[in-house]
Amino acid sequence: MQQAAPYDAAQQRAAVHSRAGDFLSLTKPRLNSLVLVTTVAAYYLGGGERLSWLLLLNTVVGTALVAGGASTLNQYLERRTDGLMRRTQMRPLPDGRLHPDDALWFGVLLSAVGVAQLSLFVNQLTAFVALLTLASYVVVYTPLKTRTSLSTIVGAVPGALPAVIGWTAATNTLSIEGWILFAIVFMWQMPHFLAIAWLCREDYARANIPLLPVIQPDGRTTGNQSVLYTAVLIPISLLPTAFGMSSLYYAMGALTLAAVLMVLSLEFATTRTMPAARRLFFGTILYLPVLWLVLLADHYRHGG
Protein backbone atom coordinates (compact mmCIF):
# COMPACT_ATOMS: atom_id res chain seq x y z
CA MET A 1 0.00 0.00 0.00
CA GLN A 2 2.86 2.38 0.73
CA GLN A 3 4.10 1.99 -2.85
CA ALA A 4 0.74 2.99 -4.35
CA ALA A 5 1.23 6.74 -3.95
CA PRO A 6 4.30 7.06 -6.23
CA TYR A 7 2.64 4.77 -8.74
CA ASP A 8 -0.57 6.84 -8.75
CA ALA A 9 1.42 10.04 -9.08
CA ALA A 10 3.23 8.62 -12.09
CA GLN A 11 -0.09 7.63 -13.65
CA GLN A 12 -1.48 11.11 -13.07
CA ARG A 13 1.57 12.73 -14.67
CA ALA A 14 1.24 10.42 -17.66
CA ALA A 15 -2.46 11.26 -17.97
CA VAL A 16 -1.76 15.01 -17.85
CA HIS A 17 1.02 14.61 -20.41
CA SER A 18 -1.27 12.59 -22.68
CA ARG A 19 -4.08 15.13 -22.39
CA ALA A 20 -1.72 18.00 -23.16
CA GLY A 21 -0.48 16.07 -26.17
CA ASP A 22 -4.05 15.59 -27.37
CA PHE A 23 -4.73 19.33 -27.16
CA LEU A 24 -1.48 20.00 -29.00
CA SER A 25 -2.43 17.55 -31.75
CA LEU A 26 -5.66 19.50 -32.31
CA THR A 27 -3.53 22.41 -33.53
CA LYS A 28 -1.88 20.25 -36.27
CA PRO A 29 1.65 21.49 -35.50
CA ARG A 30 3.34 19.68 -38.38
CA LEU A 31 0.89 21.03 -40.95
CA ASN A 32 1.03 24.56 -39.56
CA SER A 33 4.83 24.61 -39.49
CA LEU A 34 4.71 25.29 -43.24
CA VAL A 35 2.21 28.09 -42.56
CA LEU A 36 4.74 29.72 -40.26
CA VAL A 37 7.58 29.24 -42.76
CA THR A 38 5.47 31.08 -45.36
CA THR A 39 4.61 33.85 -42.90
CA VAL A 40 8.26 34.37 -41.92
CA ALA A 41 9.40 34.38 -45.56
CA ALA A 42 6.79 36.97 -46.54
CA TYR A 43 7.64 39.10 -43.51
CA TYR A 44 11.33 39.10 -44.36
CA LEU A 45 10.64 39.99 -47.99
CA GLY A 46 8.47 42.91 -46.90
CA GLY A 47 10.64 44.08 -44.02
CA GLY A 48 13.76 45.15 -45.87
CA GLU A 49 15.92 47.42 -43.74
CA ARG A 50 13.01 47.97 -41.33
CA LEU A 51 13.12 44.35 -40.18
CA SER A 52 12.13 44.15 -36.49
CA TRP A 53 12.76 40.87 -34.69
CA LEU A 54 10.25 41.76 -31.96
CA LEU A 55 7.59 42.43 -34.56
CA LEU A 56 8.46 39.16 -36.28
CA LEU A 57 8.14 37.28 -32.98
CA ASN A 58 4.69 38.74 -32.35
CA THR A 59 3.69 37.95 -35.93
CA VAL A 60 4.81 34.33 -35.64
CA VAL A 61 3.18 33.76 -32.24
CA GLY A 62 -0.08 35.41 -33.26
CA THR A 63 -0.22 33.54 -36.55
CA ALA A 64 0.58 30.24 -34.83
CA LEU A 65 -2.26 30.78 -32.35
CA VAL A 66 -4.78 31.62 -35.08
CA ALA A 67 -3.62 28.68 -37.23
CA GLY A 68 -3.82 26.34 -34.24
CA GLY A 69 -7.26 27.64 -33.35
CA ALA A 70 -8.49 27.19 -36.91
CA SER A 71 -7.17 23.62 -37.01
CA THR A 72 -8.83 22.85 -33.68
CA LEU A 73 -12.20 24.23 -34.81
CA ASN A 74 -11.83 22.32 -38.07
CA GLN A 75 -11.37 19.06 -36.13
CA TYR A 76 -14.31 19.95 -33.91
CA LEU A 77 -16.57 20.36 -36.93
CA GLU A 78 -15.19 17.29 -38.71
CA ARG A 79 -15.10 14.92 -35.74
CA ARG A 80 -17.78 12.63 -37.21
CA THR A 81 -16.23 12.36 -40.68
CA ASP A 82 -12.79 11.96 -39.09
CA GLY A 83 -14.18 8.94 -37.27
CA LEU A 84 -15.05 7.33 -40.60
CA MET A 85 -11.54 7.59 -42.07
CA ARG A 86 -8.70 5.28 -41.08
CA ARG A 87 -6.04 7.99 -41.17
CA THR A 88 -8.00 10.30 -38.82
CA GLN A 89 -10.10 8.01 -36.64
CA MET A 90 -7.48 8.01 -33.88
CA ARG A 91 -7.52 11.78 -33.50
CA PRO A 92 -8.50 12.93 -29.98
CA LEU A 93 -12.13 13.79 -30.79
CA PRO A 94 -13.28 10.77 -32.85
CA ASP A 95 -11.36 8.49 -30.49
CA GLY A 96 -13.18 10.01 -27.52
CA ARG A 97 -10.04 11.12 -25.64
CA LEU A 98 -11.25 14.72 -25.54
CA HIS A 99 -14.78 16.08 -25.12
CA PRO A 100 -15.99 18.13 -28.11
CA ASP A 101 -16.87 21.09 -25.86
CA ASP A 102 -13.28 21.22 -24.60
CA ALA A 103 -11.99 21.33 -28.16
CA LEU A 104 -14.51 24.01 -29.11
CA TRP A 105 -13.50 26.38 -26.33
CA PHE A 106 -9.82 25.62 -26.85
CA GLY A 107 -10.12 26.55 -30.52
CA VAL A 108 -12.07 29.72 -29.79
CA LEU A 109 -9.56 30.76 -27.13
CA LEU A 110 -6.51 30.20 -29.33
CA SER A 111 -8.11 32.09 -32.22
CA ALA A 112 -9.22 35.03 -30.09
CA VAL A 113 -5.85 35.40 -28.37
CA GLY A 114 -4.02 35.14 -31.70
CA VAL A 115 -6.14 37.81 -33.41
CA ALA A 116 -5.85 40.06 -30.33
CA GLN A 117 -2.06 39.69 -30.27
CA LEU A 118 -1.75 40.58 -33.94
CA SER A 119 -4.05 43.57 -33.46
CA LEU A 120 -2.28 44.91 -30.37
CA PHE A 121 1.37 44.13 -31.12
CA VAL A 122 1.58 43.99 -34.94
CA ASN A 123 -1.11 46.02 -36.71
CA GLN A 124 -4.85 45.90 -37.26
CA LEU A 125 -4.57 45.10 -40.96
CA THR A 126 -2.63 41.93 -40.18
CA ALA A 127 -5.20 41.00 -37.53
CA PHE A 128 -7.97 41.48 -40.10
CA VAL A 129 -6.24 39.22 -42.63
CA ALA A 130 -5.73 36.59 -39.92
CA LEU A 131 -9.42 36.81 -38.99
CA LEU A 132 -10.34 36.46 -42.67
CA THR A 133 -8.11 33.38 -42.87
CA LEU A 134 -9.81 31.86 -39.84
CA ALA A 135 -13.33 32.57 -41.09
CA SER A 136 -12.72 31.32 -44.63
CA TYR A 137 -11.17 28.10 -43.32
CA VAL A 138 -13.67 27.29 -40.59
CA VAL A 139 -16.92 28.86 -41.79
CA VAL A 140 -16.60 28.45 -45.57
CA TYR A 141 -14.11 25.72 -46.50
CA THR A 142 -14.84 23.15 -43.79
CA PRO A 143 -18.61 22.86 -44.46
CA LEU A 144 -18.02 22.80 -48.23
CA LYS A 145 -15.77 19.71 -48.01
CA THR A 146 -18.78 17.40 -47.74
CA ARG A 147 -20.71 19.17 -50.51
CA THR A 148 -18.51 19.82 -53.54
CA SER A 149 -15.14 18.97 -55.04
CA LEU A 150 -14.64 22.72 -55.57
CA SER A 151 -13.92 22.95 -51.85
CA THR A 152 -10.28 22.26 -52.75
CA ILE A 153 -10.07 25.60 -54.57
CA VAL A 154 -11.89 27.39 -51.75
CA GLY A 155 -9.56 25.83 -49.17
CA ALA A 156 -6.53 27.14 -51.04
CA VAL A 157 -7.56 30.71 -50.12
CA PRO A 158 -7.02 30.45 -46.33
CA GLY A 159 -4.02 28.25 -47.07
CA ALA A 160 -2.38 31.07 -49.02
CA LEU A 161 -3.36 34.02 -46.82
CA PRO A 162 -0.44 33.48 -44.35
CA ALA A 163 1.77 34.96 -47.08
CA VAL A 164 -0.36 38.10 -46.91
CA ILE A 165 -0.22 38.03 -43.10
CA GLY A 166 3.57 38.09 -43.20
CA TRP A 167 3.64 40.86 -45.80
CA THR A 168 1.12 43.10 -44.02
CA ALA A 169 2.91 42.56 -40.71
CA ALA A 170 6.08 44.02 -42.23
CA THR A 171 4.54 46.73 -44.41
CA ASN A 172 1.03 47.42 -43.03
CA THR A 173 -0.16 47.48 -46.65
CA LEU A 174 -1.97 45.17 -49.06
CA SER A 175 0.36 45.89 -51.96
CA ILE A 176 0.78 43.86 -55.13
CA GLU A 177 3.90 42.12 -53.82
CA GLY A 178 1.93 40.50 -50.99
CA TRP A 179 -0.66 39.24 -53.44
CA ILE A 180 2.07 37.80 -55.67
CA LEU A 181 3.26 35.71 -52.72
CA PHE A 182 -0.38 34.74 -52.08
CA ALA A 183 -0.77 33.62 -55.71
CA ILE A 184 2.33 31.41 -55.53
CA VAL A 185 1.10 29.60 -52.42
CA PHE A 186 -2.46 29.39 -53.75
CA MET A 187 -1.44 27.69 -56.99
CA TRP A 188 1.17 25.47 -55.29
CA GLN A 189 -1.55 23.98 -53.10
CA MET A 190 -3.53 22.57 -56.01
CA PRO A 191 -1.18 19.75 -57.14
CA HIS A 192 -0.35 19.22 -53.45
CA PHE A 193 -4.04 18.75 -52.53
CA LEU A 194 -4.76 16.60 -55.57
CA ALA A 195 -1.91 14.24 -54.70
CA ILE A 196 -3.27 13.90 -51.15
CA ALA A 197 -6.79 13.35 -52.45
CA TRP A 198 -5.58 10.51 -54.69
CA LEU A 199 -3.53 8.89 -51.94
CA CYS A 200 -6.46 9.02 -49.49
CA ARG A 201 -9.32 8.57 -51.95
CA GLU A 202 -10.67 5.43 -50.25
CA ASP A 203 -10.83 7.22 -46.91
CA TYR A 204 -12.57 10.22 -48.46
CA ALA A 205 -15.07 7.93 -50.19
CA ARG A 206 -15.77 6.18 -46.88
CA ALA A 207 -16.57 9.55 -45.31
CA ASN A 208 -18.65 10.70 -48.32
CA ILE A 209 -16.33 13.62 -49.04
CA PRO A 210 -16.76 14.31 -52.78
CA LEU A 211 -13.22 15.16 -53.78
CA LEU A 212 -12.26 14.76 -57.43
CA PRO A 213 -10.75 11.23 -57.14
CA VAL A 214 -13.95 10.11 -55.38
CA ILE A 215 -16.44 11.39 -57.95
CA GLN A 216 -14.15 10.42 -60.88
CA PRO A 217 -12.38 7.25 -59.70
CA ASP A 218 -10.32 6.66 -62.87
CA GLY A 219 -8.10 9.59 -61.86
CA ARG A 220 -7.80 11.02 -65.37
CA THR A 221 -9.21 14.42 -64.42
CA THR A 222 -7.21 14.48 -61.19
CA GLY A 223 -3.97 13.86 -63.07
CA ASN A 224 -4.77 16.35 -65.84
CA GLN A 225 -5.62 19.06 -63.33
CA SER A 226 -2.36 18.43 -61.48
CA VAL A 227 -0.49 19.13 -64.71
CA LEU A 228 -2.66 22.17 -65.48
CA TYR A 229 -2.18 23.78 -62.08
CA THR A 230 1.56 23.09 -62.16
CA ALA A 231 1.75 24.72 -65.59
CA VAL A 232 -0.04 27.81 -64.27
CA LEU A 233 2.29 27.87 -61.26
CA ILE A 234 5.32 28.32 -63.53
CA PRO A 235 4.58 31.91 -64.73
CA ILE A 236 3.16 32.84 -61.33
CA SER A 237 6.39 31.77 -59.63
CA LEU A 238 8.27 34.16 -61.95
CA LEU A 239 6.20 37.21 -60.94
CA PRO A 240 8.65 38.25 -58.18
CA THR A 241 11.26 38.87 -60.87
CA ALA A 242 8.77 40.60 -63.17
CA PHE A 243 7.78 43.01 -60.39
CA GLY A 244 11.29 43.75 -59.19
CA MET A 245 11.19 41.64 -56.02
CA SER A 246 14.03 39.40 -57.20
CA SER A 247 16.68 38.99 -59.87
CA LEU A 248 17.18 36.51 -62.69
CA TYR A 249 19.01 34.23 -60.27
CA TYR A 250 15.73 33.59 -58.47
CA ALA A 251 13.94 33.15 -61.80
CA MET A 252 16.36 30.42 -62.83
CA GLY A 253 15.92 28.68 -59.49
CA ALA A 254 12.12 28.95 -59.72
CA LEU A 255 12.14 27.51 -63.24
CA THR A 256 14.30 24.59 -62.12
CA LEU A 257 11.97 23.77 -59.23
CA ALA A 258 8.92 24.12 -61.45
CA ALA A 259 10.46 21.77 -64.02
CA VAL A 260 10.96 19.10 -61.37
CA LEU A 261 7.37 19.55 -60.16
CA MET A 262 6.08 19.33 -63.73
CA VAL A 263 7.93 16.04 -64.31
CA LEU A 264 6.32 14.63 -61.16
CA SER A 265 2.88 15.91 -62.18
CA LEU A 266 3.20 14.41 -65.66
CA GLU A 267 4.28 11.09 -64.19
CA PHE A 268 1.26 11.08 -61.91
CA ALA A 269 -1.13 12.09 -64.72
CA THR A 270 0.27 9.38 -67.00
CA THR A 271 0.40 6.47 -64.56
CA ARG A 272 -2.05 7.45 -61.80
CA THR A 273 -0.31 5.06 -59.42
CA MET A 274 0.14 5.40 -55.68
CA PRO A 275 3.97 5.67 -55.91
CA ALA A 276 3.67 8.45 -58.50
CA ALA A 277 1.13 10.30 -56.33
CA ARG A 278 3.41 9.89 -53.32
CA ARG A 279 6.37 11.31 -55.25
CA LEU A 280 4.27 14.28 -56.32
CA PHE A 281 3.12 14.80 -52.73
CA PHE A 282 6.67 14.83 -51.36
CA GLY A 283 7.78 16.95 -54.30
CA THR A 284 5.26 19.62 -53.40
CA ILE A 285 6.27 19.41 -49.73
CA LEU A 286 9.86 20.22 -50.71
CA TYR A 287 9.02 22.72 -53.45
CA LEU A 288 7.62 25.56 -51.34
CA PRO A 289 10.28 25.86 -48.60
CA VAL A 290 13.05 25.51 -51.19
CA LEU A 291 11.43 28.21 -53.33
CA TRP A 292 11.28 30.51 -50.29
CA LEU A 293 14.95 29.83 -49.58
CA VAL A 294 15.89 30.73 -53.14
CA LEU A 295 13.79 33.90 -53.04
CA LEU A 296 15.11 34.93 -49.62
CA ALA A 297 18.72 34.25 -50.62
CA ASP A 298 18.27 36.34 -53.75
CA HIS A 299 16.61 39.10 -51.70
CA TYR A 300 19.47 39.08 -49.18
CA ARG A 301 22.11 38.99 -51.96
CA HIS A 302 20.73 42.19 -53.42
CA GLY A 303 20.48 43.97 -50.09
CA GLY A 304 16.72 43.63 -49.54
C-alpha positions as CSV (number, residue, x, y, z in Angstrom):
1,M,0.0,0.0,0.0
2,Q,2.9,2.4,0.7
3,Q,4.1,2.0,-2.8
4,A,0.7,3.0,-4.4
5,A,1.2,6.7,-4.0
6,P,4.3,7.1,-6.2
7,Y,2.6,4.8,-8.7
8,D,-0.6,6.8,-8.7
9,A,1.4,10.0,-9.1
10,A,3.2,8.6,-12.1
11,Q,-0.1,7.6,-13.7
12,Q,-1.5,11.1,-13.1
13,R,1.6,12.7,-14.7
14,A,1.2,10.4,-17.7
15,A,-2.5,11.3,-18.0
16,V,-1.8,15.0,-17.8
17,H,1.0,14.6,-20.4
18,S,-1.3,12.6,-22.7
19,R,-4.1,15.1,-22.4
20,A,-1.7,18.0,-23.2
21,G,-0.5,16.1,-26.2
22,D,-4.0,15.6,-27.4
23,F,-4.7,19.3,-27.2
24,L,-1.5,20.0,-29.0
25,S,-2.4,17.6,-31.8
26,L,-5.7,19.5,-32.3
27,T,-3.5,22.4,-33.5
28,K,-1.9,20.3,-36.3
29,P,1.6,21.5,-35.5
30,R,3.3,19.7,-38.4
31,L,0.9,21.0,-40.9
32,N,1.0,24.6,-39.6
33,S,4.8,24.6,-39.5
34,L,4.7,25.3,-43.2
35,V,2.2,28.1,-42.6
36,L,4.7,29.7,-40.3
37,V,7.6,29.2,-42.8
38,T,5.5,31.1,-45.4
39,T,4.6,33.9,-42.9
40,V,8.3,34.4,-41.9
41,A,9.4,34.4,-45.6
42,A,6.8,37.0,-46.5
43,Y,7.6,39.1,-43.5
44,Y,11.3,39.1,-44.4
45,L,10.6,40.0,-48.0
46,G,8.5,42.9,-46.9
47,G,10.6,44.1,-44.0
48,G,13.8,45.2,-45.9
49,E,15.9,47.4,-43.7
50,R,13.0,48.0,-41.3
51,L,13.1,44.4,-40.2
52,S,12.1,44.1,-36.5
53,W,12.8,40.9,-34.7
54,L,10.2,41.8,-32.0
55,L,7.6,42.4,-34.6
56,L,8.5,39.2,-36.3
57,L,8.1,37.3,-33.0
58,N,4.7,38.7,-32.4
59,T,3.7,37.9,-35.9
60,V,4.8,34.3,-35.6
61,V,3.2,33.8,-32.2
62,G,-0.1,35.4,-33.3
63,T,-0.2,33.5,-36.6
64,A,0.6,30.2,-34.8
65,L,-2.3,30.8,-32.4
66,V,-4.8,31.6,-35.1
67,A,-3.6,28.7,-37.2
68,G,-3.8,26.3,-34.2
69,G,-7.3,27.6,-33.3
70,A,-8.5,27.2,-36.9
71,S,-7.2,23.6,-37.0
72,T,-8.8,22.9,-33.7
73,L,-12.2,24.2,-34.8
74,N,-11.8,22.3,-38.1
75,Q,-11.4,19.1,-36.1
76,Y,-14.3,20.0,-33.9
77,L,-16.6,20.4,-36.9
78,E,-15.2,17.3,-38.7
79,R,-15.1,14.9,-35.7
80,R,-17.8,12.6,-37.2
81,T,-16.2,12.4,-40.7
82,D,-12.8,12.0,-39.1
83,G,-14.2,8.9,-37.3
84,L,-15.0,7.3,-40.6
85,M,-11.5,7.6,-42.1
86,R,-8.7,5.3,-41.1
87,R,-6.0,8.0,-41.2
88,T,-8.0,10.3,-38.8
89,Q,-10.1,8.0,-36.6
90,M,-7.5,8.0,-33.9
91,R,-7.5,11.8,-33.5
92,P,-8.5,12.9,-30.0
93,L,-12.1,13.8,-30.8
94,P,-13.3,10.8,-32.9
95,D,-11.4,8.5,-30.5
96,G,-13.2,10.0,-27.5
97,R,-10.0,11.1,-25.6
98,L,-11.3,14.7,-25.5
99,H,-14.8,16.1,-25.1
100,P,-16.0,18.1,-28.1
101,D,-16.9,21.1,-25.9
102,D,-13.3,21.2,-24.6
103,A,-12.0,21.3,-28.2
104,L,-14.5,24.0,-29.1
105,W,-13.5,26.4,-26.3
106,F,-9.8,25.6,-26.9
107,G,-10.1,26.5,-30.5
108,V,-12.1,29.7,-29.8
109,L,-9.6,30.8,-27.1
110,L,-6.5,30.2,-29.3
111,S,-8.1,32.1,-32.2
112,A,-9.2,35.0,-30.1
113,V,-5.9,35.4,-28.4
114,G,-4.0,35.1,-31.7
115,V,-6.1,37.8,-33.4
116,A,-5.8,40.1,-30.3
117,Q,-2.1,39.7,-30.3
118,L,-1.8,40.6,-33.9
119,S,-4.0,43.6,-33.5
120,L,-2.3,44.9,-30.4
121,F,1.4,44.1,-31.1
122,V,1.6,44.0,-34.9
123,N,-1.1,46.0,-36.7
124,Q,-4.8,45.9,-37.3
125,L,-4.6,45.1,-41.0
126,T,-2.6,41.9,-40.2
127,A,-5.2,41.0,-37.5
128,F,-8.0,41.5,-40.1
129,V,-6.2,39.2,-42.6
130,A,-5.7,36.6,-39.9
131,L,-9.4,36.8,-39.0
132,L,-10.3,36.5,-42.7
133,T,-8.1,33.4,-42.9
134,L,-9.8,31.9,-39.8
135,A,-13.3,32.6,-41.1
136,S,-12.7,31.3,-44.6
137,Y,-11.2,28.1,-43.3
138,V,-13.7,27.3,-40.6
139,V,-16.9,28.9,-41.8
140,V,-16.6,28.5,-45.6
141,Y,-14.1,25.7,-46.5
142,T,-14.8,23.2,-43.8
143,P,-18.6,22.9,-44.5
144,L,-18.0,22.8,-48.2
145,K,-15.8,19.7,-48.0
146,T,-18.8,17.4,-47.7
147,R,-20.7,19.2,-50.5
148,T,-18.5,19.8,-53.5
149,S,-15.1,19.0,-55.0
150,L,-14.6,22.7,-55.6
151,S,-13.9,22.9,-51.9
152,T,-10.3,22.3,-52.8
153,I,-10.1,25.6,-54.6
154,V,-11.9,27.4,-51.7
155,G,-9.6,25.8,-49.2
156,A,-6.5,27.1,-51.0
157,V,-7.6,30.7,-50.1
158,P,-7.0,30.5,-46.3
159,G,-4.0,28.3,-47.1
160,A,-2.4,31.1,-49.0
161,L,-3.4,34.0,-46.8
162,P,-0.4,33.5,-44.3
163,A,1.8,35.0,-47.1
164,V,-0.4,38.1,-46.9
165,I,-0.2,38.0,-43.1
166,G,3.6,38.1,-43.2
167,W,3.6,40.9,-45.8
168,T,1.1,43.1,-44.0
169,A,2.9,42.6,-40.7
170,A,6.1,44.0,-42.2
171,T,4.5,46.7,-44.4
172,N,1.0,47.4,-43.0
173,T,-0.2,47.5,-46.7
174,L,-2.0,45.2,-49.1
175,S,0.4,45.9,-52.0
176,I,0.8,43.9,-55.1
177,E,3.9,42.1,-53.8
178,G,1.9,40.5,-51.0
179,W,-0.7,39.2,-53.4
180,I,2.1,37.8,-55.7
181,L,3.3,35.7,-52.7
182,F,-0.4,34.7,-52.1
183,A,-0.8,33.6,-55.7
184,I,2.3,31.4,-55.5
185,V,1.1,29.6,-52.4
186,F,-2.5,29.4,-53.7
187,M,-1.4,27.7,-57.0
188,W,1.2,25.5,-55.3
189,Q,-1.5,24.0,-53.1
190,M,-3.5,22.6,-56.0
191,P,-1.2,19.7,-57.1
192,H,-0.4,19.2,-53.4
193,F,-4.0,18.8,-52.5
194,L,-4.8,16.6,-55.6
195,A,-1.9,14.2,-54.7
196,I,-3.3,13.9,-51.1
197,A,-6.8,13.3,-52.5
198,W,-5.6,10.5,-54.7
199,L,-3.5,8.9,-51.9
200,C,-6.5,9.0,-49.5
201,R,-9.3,8.6,-51.9
202,E,-10.7,5.4,-50.2
203,D,-10.8,7.2,-46.9
204,Y,-12.6,10.2,-48.5
205,A,-15.1,7.9,-50.2
206,R,-15.8,6.2,-46.9
207,A,-16.6,9.6,-45.3
208,N,-18.6,10.7,-48.3
209,I,-16.3,13.6,-49.0
210,P,-16.8,14.3,-52.8
211,L,-13.2,15.2,-53.8
212,L,-12.3,14.8,-57.4
213,P,-10.8,11.2,-57.1
214,V,-14.0,10.1,-55.4
215,I,-16.4,11.4,-58.0
216,Q,-14.2,10.4,-60.9
217,P,-12.4,7.2,-59.7
218,D,-10.3,6.7,-62.9
219,G,-8.1,9.6,-61.9
220,R,-7.8,11.0,-65.4
221,T,-9.2,14.4,-64.4
222,T,-7.2,14.5,-61.2
223,G,-4.0,13.9,-63.1
224,N,-4.8,16.3,-65.8
225,Q,-5.6,19.1,-63.3
226,S,-2.4,18.4,-61.5
227,V,-0.5,19.1,-64.7
228,L,-2.7,22.2,-65.5
229,Y,-2.2,23.8,-62.1
230,T,1.6,23.1,-62.2
231,A,1.7,24.7,-65.6
232,V,0.0,27.8,-64.3
233,L,2.3,27.9,-61.3
234,I,5.3,28.3,-63.5
235,P,4.6,31.9,-64.7
236,I,3.2,32.8,-61.3
237,S,6.4,31.8,-59.6
238,L,8.3,34.2,-62.0
239,L,6.2,37.2,-60.9
240,P,8.6,38.3,-58.2
241,T,11.3,38.9,-60.9
242,A,8.8,40.6,-63.2
243,F,7.8,43.0,-60.4
244,G,11.3,43.7,-59.2
245,M,11.2,41.6,-56.0
246,S,14.0,39.4,-57.2
247,S,16.7,39.0,-59.9
248,L,17.2,36.5,-62.7
249,Y,19.0,34.2,-60.3
250,Y,15.7,33.6,-58.5
251,A,13.9,33.2,-61.8
252,M,16.4,30.4,-62.8
253,G,15.9,28.7,-59.5
254,A,12.1,29.0,-59.7
255,L,12.1,27.5,-63.2
256,T,14.3,24.6,-62.1
257,L,12.0,23.8,-59.2
258,A,8.9,24.1,-61.4
259,A,10.5,21.8,-64.0
260,V,11.0,19.1,-61.4
261,L,7.4,19.5,-60.2
262,M,6.1,19.3,-63.7
263,V,7.9,16.0,-64.3
264,L,6.3,14.6,-61.2
265,S,2.9,15.9,-62.2
266,L,3.2,14.4,-65.7
267,E,4.3,11.1,-64.2
268,F,1.3,11.1,-61.9
269,A,-1.1,12.1,-64.7
270,T,0.3,9.4,-67.0
271,T,0.4,6.5,-64.6
272,R,-2.0,7.5,-61.8
273,T,-0.3,5.1,-59.4
274,M,0.1,5.4,-55.7
275,P,4.0,5.7,-55.9
276,A,3.7,8.4,-58.5
277,A,1.1,10.3,-56.3
278,R,3.4,9.9,-53.3
279,R,6.4,11.3,-55.2
280,L,4.3,14.3,-56.3
281,F,3.1,14.8,-52.7
282,F,6.7,14.8,-51.4
283,G,7.8,16.9,-54.3
284,T,5.3,19.6,-53.4
285,I,6.3,19.4,-49.7
286,L,9.9,20.2,-50.7
287,Y,9.0,22.7,-53.4
288,L,7.6,25.6,-51.3
289,P,10.3,25.9,-48.6
290,V,13.0,25.5,-51.2
291,L,11.4,28.2,-53.3
292,W,11.3,30.5,-50.3
293,L,15.0,29.8,-49.6
294,V,15.9,30.7,-53.1
295,L,13.8,33.9,-53.0
296,L,15.1,34.9,-49.6
297,A,18.7,34.2,-50.6
298,D,18.3,36.3,-53.7
299,H,16.6,39.1,-51.7
300,Y,19.5,39.1,-49.2
301,R,22.1,39.0,-52.0
302,H,20.7,42.2,-53.4
303,G,20.5,44.0,-50.1
304,G,16.7,43.6,-49.5
